[in-house]
Structure formats: C-alpha cells, structure tokens
Amino acid sequence: MDIAYILNRSKRRTIAIYIRDGGVEVRAPMRTSVREIEQFLSEKQKWILTHLSQSKEQSERKQGFTLNYGDKVLYSGKQYAITPSSSGRIGVSNDSFYIPAGLPCEQIKSACVEIYKILAKSDFTLKVYDYAAKMSVMPTSVRVNSATSRWGSCSAKKSLNFSWRLIMADDDVIDYVIVHELAHLLEMNHSVRFWAVVERVMPDYRERKVKLKELHQKLNVEDWE
C-alpha cells in the first residue's frame, strides 16, 4: 500500500477508514496487526483514491471561497445581494445584506456572519416557541453557536442549540431541524418513538432531511470560518 495514512488504535472491534482534509486516517482495534491493516487498505485502495481526489478538490474549492460586494448569499433559502451601506451599518433589507463600504473580502465575510448570527437568533427563537406550543414542550433556552458538525442539539438541561449556518436553509428545512430538537425533549434518543414524534408534527420530514443534506454539501466547499 503506497498511500500514507495515520493509524489510531482503540478498543473498537473493526477497522475503519476516514478521509479527512486530503489525508487518510485508519482506526483499528488494539491487537490488529499491521499486516491485517495493510491488507484491508489494499482491498479498499480504489475507494481510498477516489475519495482522496474528491477531498482534494473540495479543499481547493473551499480555500478559493471569497465574498465581495455584489455577490449573493443565502438567507432562508433565498438569494440576498451583498450591498455596500452608505451609513456604515450592517443589516438586511430589500433582498440585500447591507455592510459598510470599502471592506476587504475577509471583513465582508465576517460582516455577513455577524448578520447571519443576528438573524439566526431572532428567527430560530420565534420558530422554536411556535413549534414548542404545538408540541406541548418547552426548552429552557435557545442558543446559536458556530457548530460545523451539527445543525442542532438538545442538552440534558433541555437547552436547544443551533448552528447559525442553518439560517441559510429553506424555511421548511429550518422547521425540520427545530422540530427534530424539540422532539428530543420528549425522547432523548433516535428511537422509533422519537421519529414517530417528529412524523406526527411533520409527515414529510424525510424530504426535508434530503434538502438539508444538499445544503451540507454546498457548505462543504465554502469557507465560513
């Protein structure tokens, strides 16, 4: 096997391969021999090379991601133009994100993120309490964070947390994630009973999950850090 990889051993039972940032990580049981690992990698070589190529392309596109005046960004699934503001303030109006004029690309992106966070806190909170009333549940708080691996979460203390990135999704997709997290107030798992709660409120939740995955794929090649 000519492909370099990082090996991490643990108490797991099987060998697994992960492609991360253009590299290969192998996770294996503590007592698995290097020979067994190499054999497994050899059998998966075609899959590894294909996904390494895709990962490299994705990384290059992400590194090339920039925002400038006139570009468009998503808010609730709709396109909003980045527009210079003569007042020097930031805000949203008439299908535009208004930010101060004369900013470099990095600061334009930072200003857009600031707008997103404000919108997310306001919009998500309203939606949460609307659906909470319908579902006869009540979270202890609604928070917005910068999570990249989760759209939302529900803590043991019944606090709901949402990634500000979710504000880019269509309204119906945002609603799905909110209902999903509220359902955890009734079922803190992903059991059959949990999904039954979601489906009672949102019979078409599966279609909304597909749209959420499409947004995830889009953001994978956009650098919003």
C-alpha positions as CSV (number, residue, x, y, z in Angstrom):
1,M,0.0,0.0,0.0
2,D,1.7,3.2,-1.2
3,I,-0.8,5.6,0.4
4,A,0.4,7.3,3.6
5,Y,-2.0,7.1,6.5
6,I,-2.4,7.9,10.2
7,L,-3.1,5.0,12.4
8,N,-5.2,5.3,15.6
9,R,-5.8,2.3,17.7
10,S,-8.7,2.0,20.2
11,K,-11.0,-0.6,21.8
12,R,-13.1,-0.7,18.7
13,R,-13.9,-4.0,17.1
14,T,-13.4,-3.3,13.4
15,I,-11.1,-1.4,11.0
16,A,-12.4,1.9,9.6
17,I,-11.0,4.4,7.1
18,Y,-11.7,8.1,7.2
19,I,-10.7,10.6,4.5
20,R,-10.0,14.0,6.2
21,D,-8.5,17.2,4.7
22,G,-6.9,15.3,1.9
23,G,-5.4,12.6,4.2
24,V,-6.2,9.1,5.3
25,E,-6.9,8.1,8.9
26,V,-7.2,4.4,9.8
27,R,-8.9,3.4,13.1
28,A,-8.2,-0.2,14.2
29,P,-8.6,-2.5,17.2
30,M,-5.7,-2.5,19.6
31,R,-4.5,-6.0,18.7
32,T,-5.0,-5.9,14.9
33,S,-1.6,-6.5,13.2
34,V,-0.2,-4.1,10.7
35,R,-0.3,-6.8,8.1
36,E,-4.1,-7.1,8.5
37,I,-4.5,-3.3,8.3
38,E,-2.4,-3.2,5.1
39,Q,-4.4,-5.9,3.6
40,F,-7.6,-4.1,4.4
41,L,-6.3,-0.9,2.9
42,S,-5.2,-2.8,-0.2
43,E,-8.7,-4.1,-0.7
44,K,-10.1,-0.6,-0.3
45,Q,-7.5,1.1,-2.5
46,K,-9.8,2.1,-5.3
47,W,-12.3,3.6,-2.8
48,I,-9.5,5.5,-1.0
49,L,-8.0,7.0,-4.2
50,T,-11.4,8.1,-5.4
51,H,-12.3,9.8,-2.1
52,L,-8.8,11.4,-1.7
53,S,-9.3,13.0,-5.1
54,Q,-12.7,14.3,-4.1
55,S,-11.4,15.6,-0.8
56,K,-8.5,17.4,-2.5
57,E,-10.9,19.1,-5.0
58,Q,-13.3,20.0,-2.2
59,S,-10.4,21.5,-0.2
60,E,-9.1,23.6,-3.1
61,R,-12.6,25.0,-3.8
62,K,-13.0,25.8,-0.1
63,Q,-9.7,27.6,0.0
64,G,-10.8,29.7,-3.0
65,F,-14.0,30.8,-1.4
66,T,-14.3,34.6,-1.1
67,L,-17.1,37.1,-0.8
68,N,-17.3,40.6,-2.4
69,Y,-19.8,43.3,-3.0
70,G,-22.4,42.2,-5.5
71,D,-22.0,38.5,-4.6
72,K,-25.1,36.7,-3.3
73,V,-25.6,34.8,-0.1
74,L,-28.4,32.6,1.2
75,Y,-30.9,33.6,3.8
76,S,-33.8,31.2,4.5
77,G,-33.1,29.6,1.1
78,K,-33.3,32.9,-0.8
79,Q,-30.6,34.9,-2.5
80,Y,-29.5,38.2,-1.0
81,A,-27.0,40.5,-2.6
82,I,-24.1,41.9,-0.6
83,T,-24.5,45.6,-0.9
84,P,-22.3,48.5,0.4
85,S,-24.0,50.6,3.0
86,S,-23.5,54.4,2.9
87,S,-24.4,54.6,6.6
88,G,-21.6,52.2,7.6
89,R,-24.1,49.9,9.4
90,I,-24.9,46.3,8.8
91,G,-28.4,44.9,8.3
92,V,-30.9,43.2,5.9
93,S,-33.4,44.9,3.7
94,N,-34.9,44.6,0.2
95,D,-33.2,41.3,-0.6
96,S,-29.8,42.7,0.4
97,F,-27.2,42.3,3.1
98,Y,-26.0,45.8,3.8
99,I,-22.5,46.1,5.1
100,P,-20.0,49.1,5.3
101,A,-18.4,50.1,2.0
102,G,-14.7,49.6,1.3
103,L,-14.1,46.4,3.3
104,P,-11.7,43.7,2.1
105,C,-13.0,40.2,1.3
106,E,-12.3,38.7,4.7
107,Q,-14.1,41.5,6.5
108,I,-17.0,41.3,4.1
109,K,-17.4,37.6,5.1
110,S,-17.1,38.5,8.8
111,A,-19.8,41.1,8.4
112,C,-22.1,38.6,6.7
113,V,-21.5,36.1,9.5
114,E,-22.4,38.7,12.1
115,I,-25.7,39.4,10.2
116,Y,-26.4,35.6,10.0
117,K,-25.9,35.2,13.7
118,I,-28.4,38.1,14.5
119,L,-30.9,36.7,12.1
120,A,-30.5,33.1,13.4
121,K,-31.1,34.1,17.0
122,S,-34.2,36.0,16.1
123,D,-35.7,33.6,13.6
124,F,-34.9,30.4,15.4
125,T,-36.2,31.7,18.7
126,L,-39.6,32.6,17.2
127,K,-39.8,29.2,15.4
128,V,-38.9,27.2,18.5
129,Y,-41.6,28.7,20.7
130,D,-44.2,28.4,17.9
131,Y,-43.5,24.7,17.5
132,A,-43.0,24.2,21.2
133,A,-46.5,25.3,21.8
134,K,-47.8,22.9,19.1
135,M,-45.8,20.0,20.6
136,S,-46.7,20.9,24.3
137,V,-43.0,21.1,25.3
138,M,-40.8,23.9,26.5
139,P,-37.0,24.3,26.2
140,T,-35.1,26.1,28.9
141,S,-33.2,28.3,26.4
142,V,-32.5,28.8,22.7
143,R,-28.9,29.4,21.7
144,V,-27.0,30.0,18.5
145,N,-23.5,28.7,18.1
146,S,-20.8,28.2,15.4
147,A,-21.0,24.4,15.2
148,T,-19.9,22.8,11.9
149,S,-20.7,19.2,12.6
150,R,-24.2,19.6,14.0
151,W,-27.2,21.7,12.8
152,G,-28.8,21.5,16.2
153,S,-28.6,19.8,19.6
154,C,-30.5,19.4,22.8
155,S,-28.7,19.3,26.1
156,A,-29.7,17.2,29.2
157,K,-30.9,20.5,30.7
158,K,-33.3,20.9,27.8
159,S,-31.4,23.8,26.2
160,L,-31.6,23.9,22.4
161,N,-28.6,24.9,20.4
162,F,-28.5,25.7,16.7
163,S,-25.6,26.4,14.3
164,W,-26.0,29.9,12.7
165,R,-25.3,28.2,9.3
166,L,-28.8,26.7,9.4
167,I,-30.2,30.1,8.7
168,M,-29.1,29.6,5.1
169,A,-31.5,26.7,4.6
170,D,-35.1,26.9,3.3
171,D,-37.7,27.7,5.9
172,D,-39.2,24.2,5.7
173,V,-35.7,22.8,6.4
174,I,-35.1,25.1,9.4
175,D,-38.5,24.0,10.7
176,Y,-37.5,20.3,10.4
177,V,-34.3,20.8,12.5
178,I,-36.2,22.8,15.1
179,V,-38.9,20.1,15.4
180,H,-36.2,17.4,15.5
181,E,-34.5,19.1,18.5
182,L,-37.8,19.8,20.2
183,A,-38.7,16.1,19.9
184,H,-35.7,15.3,22.0
185,L,-37.4,17.0,24.9
186,L,-39.8,14.0,24.7
187,E,-37.3,11.3,23.6
188,M,-33.6,11.8,24.2
189,N,-32.6,9.3,21.5
190,H,-33.3,8.4,17.9
191,S,-35.6,5.5,18.6
192,V,-38.7,4.6,16.7
193,R,-40.7,6.6,19.3
194,F,-38.6,9.7,18.6
195,W,-39.2,9.5,14.9
196,A,-42.9,9.0,15.5
197,V,-42.9,12.3,17.4
198,V,-41.2,14.1,14.5
199,E,-43.6,12.5,11.9
200,R,-46.7,13.4,13.8
201,V,-45.7,17.1,13.6
202,M,-44.0,16.9,10.2
203,P,-45.2,14.0,8.0
204,D,-42.8,15.0,5.2
205,Y,-39.7,15.2,7.4
206,R,-37.8,12.8,5.2
207,E,-38.0,15.1,2.2
208,R,-36.8,18.0,4.3
209,K,-33.8,15.9,5.5
210,V,-32.8,15.4,1.9
211,K,-32.8,19.2,1.3
212,L,-30.7,19.6,4.5
213,K,-28.1,17.2,3.1
214,E,-27.9,19.3,-0.1
215,L,-27.2,22.4,1.9
216,H,-24.5,20.5,3.8
217,Q,-22.8,19.5,0.5
218,K,-22.9,23.1,-0.6
219,L,-21.3,24.4,2.6
220,N,-18.6,21.8,2.4
221,V,-16.9,23.8,-0.4
222,E,-17.5,27.2,1.3
223,D,-15.1,28.5,3.9
224,W,-17.2,30.3,6.5
225,E,-14.6,30.1,9.3
